[in-house]
Amino acid sequence: MSEHIIERRAVPRHRVLKGATIAFDGRGLACTVRNLSSAGAAVDFATPGVSLPPSFMLLIEKDQFSRRCRPVWRNDKRFGVAFE
């Protein structure tokens, strides 16, 4: 049986695999960006149970990329974030 996935994102995301940092309150949490668009991203953490504040910075140092974000969904070790 074929399953249909309904895309709910306004902007399509592109698969990537980039090391990044979530920065807030003078702290940095290492993460991996799994997909990215002009509107948001999906990021993975090494361990479950990560707690994020309502607003933070996503930094991809290698690409000199930084965006203010807010979490919009969570699934185990992965968060979806929207750029503000």
PyMOL Python script that loads the backbone (N, CA, C, O; Angstrom):
from pymol import cmd

cmd.read_pdbstr("""\
ATOM      1  N   MET A   1       0.844  -1.165   0.000  1.00  0.00           N
ATOM      2  CA  MET A   1       0.000   0.000   0.000  1.00  0.00           C
ATOM      3  C   MET A   1       0.899   1.240   0.000  1.00  0.00           C
ATOM      4  O   MET A   1       1.853   1.317   0.773  1.00  0.00           O
ATOM      5  N   SER A   2       0.602   2.178  -0.840  1.00  0.00           N
ATOM      6  CA  SER A   2       1.376   3.410  -0.967  1.00  0.00           C
ATOM      7  C   SER A   2       0.911   4.444   0.047  1.00  0.00           C
ATOM      8  O   SER A   2      -0.287   4.668   0.218  1.00  0.00           O
ATOM      9  N   GLU A   3       1.872   5.070   0.717  1.00  0.00           N
ATOM     10  CA  GLU A   3       1.538   6.132   1.661  1.00  0.00           C
ATOM     11  C   GLU A   3       1.837   7.465   1.011  1.00  0.00           C
ATOM     12  O   GLU A   3       2.856   7.614   0.337  1.00  0.00           O
ATOM     13  N   HIS A   4       0.966   8.429   1.203  1.00  0.00           N
ATOM     14  CA  HIS A   4       1.164   9.754   0.665  1.00  0.00           C
ATOM     15  C   HIS A   4       1.544  10.696   1.804  1.00  0.00           C
ATOM     16  O   HIS A   4       0.881  10.751   2.840  1.00  0.00           O
ATOM     17  N   ILE A   5       2.614  11.422   1.584  1.00  0.00           N
ATOM     18  CA  ILE A   5       3.058  12.398   2.567  1.00  0.00           C
ATOM     19  C   ILE A   5       2.614  13.772   2.090  1.00  0.00           C
ATOM     20  O   ILE A   5       2.872  14.163   0.951  1.00  0.00           O
ATOM     21  N   ILE A   6       1.952  14.487   2.964  1.00  0.00           N
ATOM     22  CA  ILE A   6       1.484  15.819   2.629  1.00  0.00           C
ATOM     23  C   ILE A   6       2.519  16.827   3.107  1.00  0.00           C
ATOM     24  O   ILE A   6       2.816  16.909   4.299  1.00  0.00           O
ATOM     25  N   GLU A   7       3.060  17.583   2.178  1.00  0.00           N
ATOM     26  CA  GLU A   7       4.037  18.612   2.512  1.00  0.00           C
ATOM     27  C   GLU A   7       3.310  19.840   3.028  1.00  0.00           C
ATOM     28  O   GLU A   7       2.496  20.429   2.318  1.00  0.00           O
ATOM     29  N   ARG A   8       3.606  20.230   4.275  1.00  0.00           N
ATOM     30  CA  ARG A   8       2.932  21.369   4.878  1.00  0.00           C
ATOM     31  C   ARG A   8       3.819  22.603   4.951  1.00  0.00           C
ATOM     32  O   ARG A   8       3.366  23.658   5.396  1.00  0.00           O
ATOM     33  N   ARG A   9       5.041  22.496   4.533  1.00  0.00           N
ATOM     34  CA  ARG A   9       5.944  23.639   4.587  1.00  0.00           C
ATOM     35  C   ARG A   9       5.643  24.603   3.447  1.00  0.00           C
ATOM     36  O   ARG A   9       5.325  24.188   2.332  1.00  0.00           O
ATOM     37  N   ALA A  10       5.747  25.900   3.744  1.00  0.00           N
ATOM     38  CA  ALA A  10       5.531  26.925   2.722  1.00  0.00           C
ATOM     39  C   ALA A  10       6.712  26.985   1.754  1.00  0.00           C
ATOM     40  O   ALA A  10       6.547  27.338   0.586  1.00  0.00           O
ATOM     41  N   VAL A  11       7.906  26.637   2.248  1.00  0.00           N
ATOM     42  CA  VAL A  11       9.126  26.682   1.448  1.00  0.00           C
ATOM     43  C   VAL A  11       9.794  25.315   1.529  1.00  0.00           C
ATOM     44  O   VAL A  11      10.049  24.826   2.629  1.00  0.00           O
ATOM     45  N   PRO A  12      10.090  24.676   0.377  1.00  0.00           N
ATOM     46  CA  PRO A  12      10.730  23.356   0.429  1.00  0.00           C
ATOM     47  C   PRO A  12      12.112  23.420   1.073  1.00  0.00           C
ATOM     48  O   PRO A  12      12.851  24.387   0.888  1.00  0.00           O
ATOM     49  N   ARG A  13      12.448  22.382   1.827  1.00  0.00           N
ATOM     50  CA  ARG A  13      13.764  22.298   2.458  1.00  0.00           C
ATOM     51  C   ARG A  13      14.663  21.380   1.641  1.00  0.00           C
ATOM     52  O   ARG A  13      14.194  20.485   0.938  1.00  0.00           O
ATOM     53  N   HIS A  14      15.969  21.623   1.752  1.00  0.00           N
ATOM     54  CA  HIS A  14      16.968  20.829   1.044  1.00  0.00           C
ATOM     55  C   HIS A  14      17.780  20.044   2.057  1.00  0.00           C
ATOM     56  O   HIS A  14      18.181  20.576   3.092  1.00  0.00           O
ATOM     57  N   ARG A  15      18.020  18.778   1.756  1.00  0.00           N
ATOM     58  CA  ARG A  15      18.798  17.932   2.658  1.00  0.00           C
ATOM     59  C   ARG A  15      20.233  18.429   2.739  1.00  0.00           C
ATOM     60  O   ARG A  15      20.864  18.725   1.724  1.00  0.00           O
ATOM     61  N   VAL A  16      20.731  18.515   3.958  1.00  0.00           N
ATOM     62  CA  VAL A  16      22.123  18.883   4.216  1.00  0.00           C
ATOM     63  C   VAL A  16      22.616  18.051   5.392  1.00  0.00           C
ATOM     64  O   VAL A  16      21.831  17.365   6.045  1.00  0.00           O
ATOM     65  N   LEU A  17      23.878  18.111   5.653  1.00  0.00           N
ATOM     66  CA  LEU A  17      24.468  17.459   6.819  1.00  0.00           C
ATOM     67  C   LEU A  17      25.596  18.378   7.286  1.00  0.00           C
ATOM     68  O   LEU A  17      26.739  18.257   6.845  1.00  0.00           O
ATOM     69  N   LYS A  18      25.247  19.299   8.189  1.00  0.00           N
ATOM     70  CA  LYS A  18      26.193  20.332   8.610  1.00  0.00           C
ATOM     71  C   LYS A  18      26.239  20.415  10.130  1.00  0.00           C
ATOM     72  O   LYS A  18      25.204  20.423  10.796  1.00  0.00           O
ATOM     73  N   GLY A  19      27.433  20.477  10.656  1.00  0.00           N
ATOM     74  CA  GLY A  19      27.598  20.708  12.082  1.00  0.00           C
ATOM     75  C   GLY A  19      27.222  22.146  12.401  1.00  0.00           C
ATOM     76  O   GLY A  19      27.548  23.060  11.643  1.00  0.00           O
ATOM     77  N   ALA A  20      26.541  22.348  13.515  1.00  0.00           N
ATOM     78  CA  ALA A  20      26.074  23.683  13.887  1.00  0.00           C
ATOM     79  C   ALA A  20      26.033  23.814  15.404  1.00  0.00           C
ATOM     80  O   ALA A  20      26.295  22.867  16.144  1.00  0.00           O
ATOM     81  N   THR A  21      25.693  25.025  15.835  1.00  0.00           N
ATOM     82  CA  THR A  21      25.555  25.317  17.256  1.00  0.00           C
ATOM     83  C   THR A  21      24.266  26.089  17.481  1.00  0.00           C
ATOM     84  O   THR A  21      23.944  27.013  16.735  1.00  0.00           O
ATOM     85  N   ILE A  22      23.533  25.699  18.517  1.00  0.00           N
ATOM     86  CA  ILE A  22      22.391  26.471  18.992  1.00  0.00           C
ATOM     87  C   ILE A  22      22.929  27.329  20.135  1.00  0.00           C
ATOM     88  O   ILE A  22      23.434  26.795  21.122  1.00  0.00           O
ATOM     89  N   ALA A  23      22.827  28.660  20.011  1.00  0.00           N
ATOM     90  CA  ALA A  23      23.394  29.564  21.008  1.00  0.00           C
ATOM     91  C   ALA A  23      22.296  30.356  21.710  1.00  0.00           C
ATOM     92  O   ALA A  23      21.420  30.935  21.068  1.00  0.00           O
ATOM     93  N   PHE A  24      22.359  30.369  23.051  1.00  0.00           N
ATOM     94  CA  PHE A  24      21.432  31.157  23.865  1.00  0.00           C
ATOM     95  C   PHE A  24      22.006  31.287  25.272  1.00  0.00           C
ATOM     96  O   PHE A  24      22.703  30.392  25.750  1.00  0.00           O
ATOM     97  N   ASP A  25      21.716  32.391  25.923  1.00  0.00           N
ATOM     98  CA  ASP A  25      22.148  32.629  27.311  1.00  0.00           C
ATOM     99  C   ASP A  25      23.634  32.368  27.537  1.00  0.00           C
ATOM    100  O   ASP A  25      24.021  31.858  28.588  1.00  0.00           O
ATOM    101  N   GLY A  26      24.465  32.713  26.559  1.00  0.00           N
ATOM    102  CA  GLY A  26      25.901  32.507  26.713  1.00  0.00           C
ATOM    103  C   GLY A  26      26.342  31.063  26.593  1.00  0.00           C
ATOM    104  O   GLY A  26      27.502  30.749  26.857  1.00  0.00           O
ATOM    105  N   ARG A  27      25.423  30.163  26.192  1.00  0.00           N
ATOM    106  CA  ARG A  27      25.724  28.731  26.052  1.00  0.00           C
ATOM    107  C   ARG A  27      25.676  28.340  24.584  1.00  0.00           C
ATOM    108  O   ARG A  27      25.100  29.044  23.756  1.00  0.00           O
ATOM    109  N   GLY A  28      26.281  27.225  24.283  1.00  0.00           N
ATOM    110  CA  GLY A  28      26.215  26.674  22.939  1.00  0.00           C
ATOM    111  C   GLY A  28      25.964  25.182  22.994  1.00  0.00           C
ATOM    112  O   GLY A  28      26.660  24.461  23.709  1.00  0.00           O
ATOM    113  N   LEU A  29      24.982  24.713  22.251  1.00  0.00           N
ATOM    114  CA  LEU A  29      24.686  23.281  22.162  1.00  0.00           C
ATOM    115  C   LEU A  29      25.013  22.804  20.755  1.00  0.00           C
ATOM    116  O   LEU A  29      24.492  23.341  19.777  1.00  0.00           O
ATOM    117  N   ALA A  30      25.870  21.800  20.651  1.00  0.00           N
ATOM    118  CA  ALA A  30      26.219  21.241  19.350  1.00  0.00           C
ATOM    119  C   ALA A  30      25.020  20.502  18.769  1.00  0.00           C
ATOM    120  O   ALA A  30      24.290  19.817  19.485  1.00  0.00           O
ATOM    121  N   CYS A  31      24.830  20.652  17.458  1.00  0.00           N
ATOM    122  CA  CYS A  31      23.740  19.955  16.770  1.00  0.00           C
ATOM    123  C   CYS A  31      24.157  19.705  15.330  1.00  0.00           C
ATOM    124  O   CYS A  31      25.210  20.163  14.887  1.00  0.00           O
ATOM    125  N   THR A  32      23.319  18.973  14.605  1.00  0.00           N
ATOM    126  CA  THR A  32      23.534  18.715  13.193  1.00  0.00           C
ATOM    127  C   THR A  32      22.312  19.190  12.431  1.00  0.00           C
ATOM    128  O   THR A  32      21.189  18.795  12.742  1.00  0.00           O
ATOM    129  N   VAL A  33      22.530  20.041  11.430  1.00  0.00           N
ATOM    130  CA  VAL A  33      21.431  20.500  10.577  1.00  0.00           C
ATOM    131  C   VAL A  33      21.203  19.422   9.524  1.00  0.00           C
ATOM    132  O   VAL A  33      22.119  19.057   8.787  1.00  0.00           O
ATOM    133  N   ARG A  34      19.970  18.915   9.459  1.00  0.00           N
ATOM    134  CA  ARG A  34      19.616  17.836   8.528  1.00  0.00           C
ATOM    135  C   ARG A  34      18.929  18.331   7.266  1.00  0.00           C
ATOM    136  O   ARG A  34      19.088  17.740   6.198  1.00  0.00           O
ATOM    137  N   ASN A  35      18.161  19.419   7.382  1.00  0.00           N
ATOM    138  CA  ASN A  35      17.610  20.053   6.194  1.00  0.00           C
ATOM    139  C   ASN A  35      17.439  21.534   6.466  1.00  0.00           C
ATOM    140  O   ASN A  35      17.355  21.970   7.614  1.00  0.00           O
ATOM    141  N   LEU A  36      17.389  22.304   5.378  1.00  0.00           N
ATOM    142  CA  LEU A  36      17.477  23.747   5.496  1.00  0.00           C
ATOM    143  C   LEU A  36      16.716  24.413   4.365  1.00  0.00           C
ATOM    144  O   LEU A  36      16.731  23.935   3.230  1.00  0.00           O
ATOM    145  N   SER A  37      16.050  25.520   4.677  1.00  0.00           N
ATOM    146  CA  SER A  37      15.403  26.348   3.661  1.00  0.00           C
ATOM    147  C   SER A  37      15.556  27.801   4.061  1.00  0.00           C
ATOM    148  O   SER A  37      16.193  28.108   5.069  1.00  0.00           O
ATOM    149  N   SER A  38      14.985  28.683   3.290  1.00  0.00           N
ATOM    150  CA  SER A  38      15.042  30.099   3.632  1.00  0.00           C
ATOM    151  C   SER A  38      14.152  30.412   4.831  1.00  0.00           C
ATOM    152  O   SER A  38      14.292  31.475   5.437  1.00  0.00           O
ATOM    153  N   ALA A  39      13.240  29.506   5.184  1.00  0.00           N
ATOM    154  CA  ALA A  39      12.291  29.746   6.274  1.00  0.00           C
ATOM    155  C   ALA A  39      12.599  28.992   7.563  1.00  0.00           C
ATOM    156  O   ALA A  39      12.111  29.374   8.626  1.00  0.00           O
ATOM    157  N   GLY A  40      13.409  27.917   7.489  1.00  0.00           N
ATOM    158  CA  GLY A  40      13.656  27.137   8.692  1.00  0.00           C
ATOM    159  C   GLY A  40      14.580  25.966   8.449  1.00  0.00           C
ATOM    160  O   GLY A  40      15.192  25.848   7.387  1.00  0.00           O
ATOM    161  N   ALA A  41      14.676  25.092   9.453  1.00  0.00           N
ATOM    162  CA  ALA A  41      15.588  23.955   9.384  1.00  0.00           C
ATOM    163  C   ALA A  41      15.115  22.856  10.321  1.00  0.00           C
ATOM    164  O   ALA A  41      14.260  23.070  11.181  1.00  0.00           O
ATOM    165  N   ALA A  42      15.692  21.675  10.135  1.00  0.00           N
ATOM    166  CA  ALA A  42      15.538  20.577  11.086  1.00  0.00           C
ATOM    167  C   ALA A  42      16.923  20.297  11.651  1.00  0.00           C
ATOM    168  O   ALA A  42      17.888  20.135  10.904  1.00  0.00           O
ATOM    169  N   VAL A  43      17.012  20.242  12.967  1.00  0.00           N
ATOM    170  CA  VAL A  43      18.296  20.004  13.622  1.00  0.00           C
ATOM    171  C   VAL A  43      18.195  18.803  14.552  1.00  0.00           C
ATOM    172  O   VAL A  43      17.179  18.593  15.214  1.00  0.00           O
ATOM    173  N   ASP A  44      19.267  18.020  14.587  1.00  0.00           N
ATOM    174  CA  ASP A  44      19.355  16.843  15.447  1.00  0.00           C
ATOM    175  C   ASP A  44      20.348  17.102  16.561  1.00  0.00           C
ATOM    176  O   ASP A  44      21.347  17.796  16.373  1.00  0.00           O
ATOM    177  N   PHE A  45      20.063  16.534  17.725  1.00  0.00           N
ATOM    178  CA  PHE A  45      20.977  16.557  18.859  1.00  0.00           C
ATOM    179  C   PHE A  45      21.435  15.139  19.142  1.00  0.00           C
ATOM    180  O   PHE A  45      20.730  14.183  18.820  1.00  0.00           O
ATOM    181  N   ALA A  46      22.608  14.994  19.740  1.00  0.00           N
ATOM    182  CA  ALA A  46      23.170  13.669  20.024  1.00  0.00           C
ATOM    183  C   ALA A  46      22.347  12.905  21.053  1.00  0.00           C
ATOM    184  O   ALA A  46      22.300  11.675  21.020  1.00  0.00           O
ATOM    185  N   THR A  47      21.700  13.621  21.966  1.00  0.00           N
ATOM    186  CA  THR A  47      20.924  12.970  23.012  1.00  0.00           C
ATOM    187  C   THR A  47      19.509  13.523  23.060  1.00  0.00           C
ATOM    188  O   THR A  47      19.285  14.685  22.719  1.00  0.00           O
ATOM    189  N   PRO A  48      18.550  12.700  23.483  1.00  0.00           N
ATOM    190  CA  PRO A  48      17.183  13.206  23.646  1.00  0.00           C
ATOM    191  C   PRO A  48      17.084  14.068  24.902  1.00  0.00           C
ATOM    192  O   PRO A  48      18.004  14.088  25.720  1.00  0.00           O
ATOM    193  N   GLY A  49      15.989  14.763  25.051  1.00  0.00           N
ATOM    194  CA  GLY A  49      15.740  15.535  26.254  1.00  0.00           C
ATOM    195  C   GLY A  49      16.289  16.946  26.231  1.00  0.00           C
ATOM    196  O   GLY A  49      16.274  17.633  27.253  1.00  0.00           O
ATOM    197  N   VAL A  50      16.774  17.389  25.080  1.00  0.00           N
ATOM    198  CA  VAL A  50      17.271  18.758  24.980  1.00  0.00           C
ATOM    199  C   VAL A  50      16.092  19.715  25.124  1.00  0.00           C
ATOM    200  O   VAL A  50      15.026  19.487  24.552  1.00  0.00           O
ATOM    201  N   SER A  51      16.286  20.764  25.876  1.00  0.00           N
ATOM    202  CA  SER A  51      15.256  21.780  26.073  1.00  0.00           C
ATOM    203  C   SER A  51      15.752  23.088  25.457  1.00  0.00           C
ATOM    204  O   SER A  51      16.849  23.553  25.767  1.00  0.00           O
ATOM    205  N   LEU A  52      14.935  23.673  24.585  1.00  0.00           N
ATOM    206  CA  LEU A  52      15.312  24.921  23.925  1.00  0.00           C
ATOM    207  C   LEU A  52      14.440  26.071  24.411  1.00  0.00           C
ATOM    208  O   LEU A  52      13.268  25.872  24.731  1.00  0.00           O
ATOM    209  N   PRO A  53      15.008  27.273  24.469  1.00  0.00           N
ATOM    210  CA  PRO A  53      14.219  28.446  24.854  1.00  0.00           C
ATOM    211  C   PRO A  53      13.314  28.888  23.693  1.00  0.00           C
ATOM    212  O   PRO A  53      13.430  28.349  22.592  1.00  0.00           O
ATOM    213  N   PRO A  54      12.430  29.843  23.916  1.00  0.00           N
ATOM    214  CA  PRO A  54      11.528  30.311  22.870  1.00  0.00           C
ATOM    215  C   PRO A  54      12.241  30.977  21.690  1.00  0.00           C
ATOM    216  O   PRO A  54      11.682  31.043  20.595  1.00  0.00           O
ATOM    217  N   SER A  55      13.466  31.472  21.897  1.00  0.00           N
ATOM    218  CA  SER A  55      14.220  32.122  20.831  1.00  0.00           C
ATOM    219  C   SER A  55      15.708  31.869  21.047  1.00  0.00           C
ATOM    220  O   SER A  55      16.183  31.897  22.182  1.00  0.00           O
ATOM    221  N   PHE A  56      16.453  31.621  19.956  1.00  0.00           N
ATOM    222  CA  PHE A  56      17.883  31.323  20.029  1.00  0.00           C
ATOM    223  C   PHE A  56      18.509  31.555  18.661  1.00  0.00           C
ATOM    224  O   PHE A  56      17.808  31.837  17.690  1.00  0.00           O
ATOM    225  N   MET A  57      19.827  31.436  18.590  1.00  0.00           N
ATOM    226  CA  MET A  57      20.548  31.590  17.329  1.00  0.00           C
ATOM    227  C   MET A  57      21.010  30.226  16.825  1.00  0.00           C
ATOM    228  O   MET A  57      21.498  29.402  17.598  1.00  0.00           O
ATOM    229  N   LEU A  58      20.851  29.993  15.521  1.00  0.00           N
ATOM    230  CA  LEU A  58      21.408  28.815  14.858  1.00  0.00           C
ATOM    231  C   LEU A  58      22.644  29.294  14.118  1.00  0.00           C
ATOM    232  O   LEU A  58      22.558  30.180  13.267  1.00  0.00           O
ATOM    233  N   LEU A  59      23.802  28.710  14.440  1.00  0.00           N
ATOM    234  CA  LEU A  59      25.073  29.126  13.854  1.00  0.00           C
ATOM    235  C   LEU A  59      25.705  27.964  13.105  1.00  0.00           C
ATOM    236  O   LEU A  59      25.926  26.898  13.679  1.00  0.00           O
ATOM    237  N   ILE A  60      25.996  28.165  11.825  1.00  0.00           N
ATOM    238  CA  ILE A  60      26.772  27.200  11.034  1.00  0.00           C
ATOM    239  C   ILE A  60      28.064  27.921  10.689  1.00  0.00           C
ATOM    240  O   ILE A  60      28.150  28.624   9.682  1.00  0.00           O
ATOM    241  N   GLU A  61      29.065  27.738  11.537  1.00  0.00           N
ATOM    242  CA  GLU A  61      30.311  28.500  11.434  1.00  0.00           C
ATOM    243  C   GLU A  61      30.979  28.339  10.076  1.00  0.00           C
ATOM    244  O   GLU A  61      31.458  29.316   9.501  1.00  0.00           O
ATOM    245  N   LYS A  62      31.015  27.117   9.560  1.00  0.00           N
ATOM    246  CA  LYS A  62      31.680  26.833   8.286  1.00  0.00           C
ATOM    247  C   LYS A  62      31.115  27.695   7.156  1.00  0.00           C
ATOM    248  O   LYS A  62      31.853  28.110   6.262  1.00  0.00           O
ATOM    249  N   ASP A  63      29.817  27.961   7.195  1.00  0.00           N
ATOM    250  CA  ASP A  63      29.156  28.739   6.134  1.00  0.00           C
ATOM    251  C   ASP A  63      28.964  30.207   6.516  1.00  0.00           C
ATOM    252  O   ASP A  63      28.369  30.970   5.754  1.00  0.00           O
ATOM    253  N   GLN A  64      29.460  30.609   7.684  1.00  0.00           N
ATOM    254  CA  GLN A  64      29.237  31.956   8.221  1.00  0.00           C
ATOM    255  C   GLN A  64      27.731  32.284   8.209  1.00  0.00           C
ATOM    256  O   GLN A  64      27.314  33.366   7.794  1.00  0.00           O
ATOM    257  N   PHE A  65      26.946  31.324   8.673  1.00  0.00           N
ATOM    258  CA  PHE A  65      25.485  31.398   8.671  1.00  0.00           C
ATOM    259  C   PHE A  65      25.004  31.597  10.101  1.00  0.00           C
ATOM    260  O   PHE A  65      25.402  30.858  11.002  1.00  0.00           O
ATOM    261  N   SER A  66      24.156  32.586  10.311  1.00  0.00           N
ATOM    262  CA  SER A  66      23.535  32.751  11.631  1.00  0.00           C
ATOM    263  C   SER A  66      22.126  33.297  11.442  1.00  0.00           C
ATOM    264  O   SER A  66      21.909  34.248  10.692  1.00  0.00           O
ATOM    265  N   ARG A  67      21.169  32.678  12.136  1.00  0.00           N
ATOM    266  CA  ARG A  67      19.773  33.099  12.055  1.00  0.00           C
ATOM    267  C   ARG A  67      19.128  32.966  13.434  1.00  0.00           C
ATOM    268  O   ARG A  67      19.362  31.994  14.153  1.00  0.00           O
ATOM    269  N   ARG A  68      18.325  33.945  13.782  1.00  0.00           N
ATOM    270  CA  ARG A  68      17.517  33.842  14.996  1.00  0.00           C
ATOM    271  C   ARG A  68      16.377  32.876  14.682  1.00  0.00           C
ATOM    272  O   ARG A  68      15.777  32.948  13.609  1.00  0.00           O
ATOM    273  N   CYS A  69      16.079  31.976  15.616  1.00  0.00           N
ATOM    274  CA  CYS A  69      15.099  30.906  15.402  1.00  0.00           C
ATOM    275  C   CYS A  69      14.150  30.778  16.581  1.00  0.00           C
ATOM    276  O   CYS A  69      14.365  31.328  17.661  1.00  0.00           O
ATOM    277  N   ARG A  70      13.090  30.024  16.320  1.00  0.00           N
ATOM    278  CA  ARG A  70      12.179  29.581  17.372  1.00  0.00           C
ATOM    279  C   ARG A  70      11.811  28.135  17.058  1.00  0.00           C
ATOM    280  O   ARG A  70      11.652  27.785  15.889  1.00  0.00           O
ATOM    281  N   PRO A  71      11.674  27.290  18.074  1.00  0.00           N
ATOM    282  CA  PRO A  71      11.283  25.896  17.825  1.00  0.00           C
ATOM    283  C   PRO A  71       9.813  25.826  17.433  1.00  0.00           C
ATOM    284  O   PRO A  71       8.984  26.534  18.006  1.00  0.00           O
ATOM    285  N   VAL A  72       9.482  24.976  16.461  1.00  0.00           N
ATOM    286  CA  VAL A  72       8.085  24.819  16.048  1.00  0.00           C
ATOM    287  C   VAL A  72       7.574  23.386  16.215  1.00  0.00           C
ATOM    288  O   VAL A  72       6.365  23.178  16.320  1.00  0.00           O
ATOM    289  N   TRP A  73       8.464  22.402  16.242  1.00  0.00           N
ATOM    290  CA  TRP A  73       8.067  21.033  16.543  1.00  0.00           C
ATOM    291  C   TRP A  73       9.271  20.263  17.086  1.00  0.00           C
ATOM    292  O   TRP A  73      10.420  20.684  16.954  1.00  0.00           O
ATOM    293  N   ARG A  74       8.963  19.125  17.698  1.00  0.00           N
ATOM    294  CA  ARG A  74      10.003  18.279  18.287  1.00  0.00           C
ATOM    295  C   ARG A  74       9.622  16.821  18.130  1.00  0.00           C
ATOM    296  O   ARG A  74       8.450  16.460  18.241  1.00  0.00           O
ATOM    297  N   ASN A  75      10.626  15.976  17.867  1.00  0.00           N
ATOM    298  CA  ASN A  75      10.417  14.546  17.743  1.00  0.00           C
ATOM    299  C   ASN A  75      11.692  13.853  18.214  1.00  0.00           C
ATOM    300  O   ASN A  75      12.671  13.785  17.471  1.00  0.00           O
ATOM    301  N   ASP A  76      11.688  13.342  19.433  1.00  0.00           N
ATOM    302  CA  ASP A  76      12.839  12.654  20.030  1.00  0.00           C
ATOM    303  C   ASP A  76      14.049  13.579  20.061  1.00  0.00           C
ATOM    304  O   ASP A  76      14.081  14.506  20.870  1.00  0.00           O
ATOM    305  N   LYS A  77      15.048  13.358  19.203  1.00  0.00           N
ATOM    306  CA  LYS A  77      16.269  14.155  19.184  1.00  0.00           C
ATOM    307  C   LYS A  77      16.239  15.260  18.127  1.00  0.00           C
ATOM    308  O   LYS A  77      17.205  16.014  18.011  1.00  0.00           O
ATOM    309  N   ARG A  78      15.175  15.374  17.368  1.00  0.00           N
ATOM    310  CA  ARG A  78      15.102  16.337  16.264  1.00  0.00           C
ATOM    311  C   ARG A  78      14.114  17.458  16.565  1.00  0.00           C
ATOM    312  O   ARG A  78      13.027  17.229  17.096  1.00  0.00           O
ATOM    313  N   PHE A  79      14.518  18.667  16.215  1.00  0.00           N
ATOM    314  CA  PHE A  79      13.651  19.847  16.333  1.00  0.00           C
ATOM    315  C   PHE A  79      13.482  20.471  14.952  1.00  0.00           C
ATOM    316  O   PHE A  79      14.413  20.493  14.146  1.00  0.00           O
ATOM    317  N   GLY A  80      12.296  20.972  14.697  1.00  0.00           N
ATOM    318  CA  GLY A  80      12.075  21.838  13.550  1.00  0.00           C
ATOM    319  C   GLY A  80      12.091  23.270  14.062  1.00  0.00           C
ATOM    320  O   GLY A  80      11.439  23.595  15.055  1.00  0.00           O
ATOM    321  N   VAL A  81      12.843  24.121  13.372  1.00  0.00           N
ATOM    322  CA  VAL A  81      12.940  25.506  13.785  1.00  0.00           C
ATOM    323  C   VAL A  81      12.539  26.424  12.640  1.00  0.00           C
ATOM    324  O   VAL A  81      12.803  26.137  11.472  1.00  0.00           O
ATOM    325  N   ALA A  82      11.896  27.532  12.994  1.00  0.00           N
ATOM    326  CA  ALA A  82      11.523  28.540  12.008  1.00  0.00           C
ATOM    327  C   ALA A  82      12.424  29.749  12.224  1.00  0.00           C
ATOM    328  O   ALA A  82      12.701  30.128  13.361  1.00  0.00           O
ATOM    329  N   PHE A  83      12.876  30.348  11.138  1.00  0.00           N
ATOM    330  CA  PHE A  83      13.672  31.555  11.230  1.00  0.00           C
ATOM    331  C   PHE A  83      12.767  32.747  11.480  1.00  0.00           C
ATOM    332  O   PHE A  83      11.684  32.848  10.904  1.00  0.00           O
ATOM    333  N   GLU A  84      13.214  33.645  12.340  1.00  0.00           N
ATOM    334  CA  GLU A  84      12.415  34.832  12.677  1.00  0.00           C
ATOM    335  C   GLU A  84      12.765  35.982  11.761  1.00  0.00           C
ATOM    336  O   GLU A  84      12.199  37.068  11.889  1.00  0.00           O
TER     337      GLU A  84
END
""", "prot")
cmd.dss("prot")
cmd.show_as("cartoon", "prot")
cmd.util.cbc("prot")
cmd.orient("prot")
